[in-house]
Amino acid sequence: MNRRKKIKQLLEAHAKKASAKKAPRKKSTYVSKADRLKLAAEATQDSITAPESRTAPTSEP
């Protein structure tokens, strides 16, 4: 009985690990605080420059 139980436990553990590998990753990658600040600064610069470029008149020939 003991041997069967051990084998069963091993097979269940391997199956659990295999299914965990197949499962999609729930966590996104970590972004450091400095990188978040850079991204926020770029986003604000883009949002500031975007309206200016839209309102600029374009002359077509």
C-alpha positions in Angstrom: 0.0 0.0 0.0 2.8 2.4 0.8 4.5 1.9 -2.5 1.3 2.5 -4.4 0.7 5.7 -2.5 4.1 7.0 -3.2 3.9 6.3 -6.9 0.4 7.9 -7.0 1.8 11.0 -5.3 4.7 11.3 -7.7 2.4 10.9 -10.7 0.0 13.6 -9.4 2.9 15.9 -8.7 4.2 15.5 -12.2 0.8 16.1 -13.6 0.3 19.2 -11.5 3.6 20.6 -12.7 2.8 19.9 -16.3 -0.6 21.6 -16.1 1.0 24.6 -14.4 3.4 25.0 -17.3 0.6 24.9 -19.8 -1.5 27.5 -17.9 -1.2 31.1 -19.1 0.9 33.4 -17.0 -1.3 35.5 -14.7 1.3 38.0 -13.6 2.7 40.7 -15.8 6.4 41.4 -15.9 7.7 43.8 -13.2 8.4 47.4 -14.3 10.7 49.3 -12.0 9.7 52.6 -10.6 12.2 54.5 -12.7 10.9 52.9 -15.9 7.3 53.7 -14.9 8.3 57.4 -14.4 10.0 57.4 -17.8 6.9 55.9 -19.5 4.7 58.4 -17.8 6.9 61.3 -18.9 6.9 60.1 -22.4 3.1 59.7 -22.4 2.6 63.3 -21.1 5.0 64.6 -23.8 3.2 62.7 -26.5 -0.2 64.0 -25.3 1.1 67.5 -25.2 2.7 67.4 -28.7 -0.1 65.5 -30.3 -2.8 68.2 -30.2 -0.3 70.8 -31.5 0.4 68.7 -34.5 -3.3 68.2 -35.2 -4.2 71.9 -35.1 -1.3 73.0 -37.3 -2.7 74.0 -40.7 -1.5 72.0 -43.7 -1.3 73.5 -47.1 -1.9 71.1 -49.9 -0.8 72.1 -53.5 
